[in-house]
Every structure is written in C-alpha cells, then in structure tokens.
C-alpha cells in the first residue's frame, strides 16, 4: 500500500511537471491557436489515455495520453496560424506582382476567421539598385481588432519580392 501511495505521488509530480512544460511551450508560439490546441489536445488525450488504460494503471495512461494529445493539439493550432500566414503571403505576392497601385487584394481564413488585405502603391525603380520597389499598406483583422502596417518590397532578379526597410 505504501508503494502504491509513493507511485501515485510520483505520478502526480510528473503530471505537474509535464503540465508546466507544455503550458510554457504553448505560450512560446506566435499564435493563440497553438496554446488552445495544446490545452484541448492535452485534456482529450488525458481522458482518452485513462479510458484506454482500462483501470490497470490509469495514471500512466493519463500522462501518456496527455503528452500525446498536447503535442498533436499544439501542431494543429500551429497549422491554423501557418494557414493565416500562407494566405496573407499569397495575397501580398499577388498584390505586388499583379495589381495596379491602389487596388486592394483581400485574404480570408474561414478556419480562424482572420482576414486582411494589401494595397500596393505604383512600382518605382530604385536608382541605386536598379530594382523595382513598391510601398504597400497591410491591414490584418484578428478577433475584430484591425491592425495597419506599412511596408516596402523590391523585386528580385528571380522574380520574388523581398520586404526591405524603408
């Protein structure tokens, strides 16, 4: 009986350490979705792990399920944030490459509800580098809050656009 109490205490300590580690990992990402995904995945994983374990050693199953669920949930959350960046990047490239000055190019991620747009200025040839550059306005709306930024990008020899300091 004493060994069982000792094992339970060790398991609780390990669960606390794992919880703290995944909590910190979730906060280090650049998106809220990662943290939410980690927490949801951890909770579902812990529950599933304890159920699958069938009562033999529910603590171990719970910890293993927790860890696996947290990792999977974090990965899913990160991909949602990556999808926002991918859609915004495609819109920026299209805006710089294909549109006239003053024409708005929108992007929207139905999974996250995040949206934004780009409005480029006409291209101007940089006399020092010989490259064509465009200033642009970027607007992103996340959670109903709109953020506006200004940037400049220059066309590279390979046809890509490089964001540069103004």
Secondary structure by P-SEA (a helix, b strand, c coil): caaaaaaaaaaaaaaaaaaaaaaaaaaacccaaaaaaaaaaaaaaaaaaaaaaccccaaaaaaaaaaaaaaaaaaaaaaaaaaaaaaaaaaaaaaaccccccbbbbbbccccccccccccccccccccccbbbbbbbbbbbcccbbbbbbbbbbbccccbbbbbcc
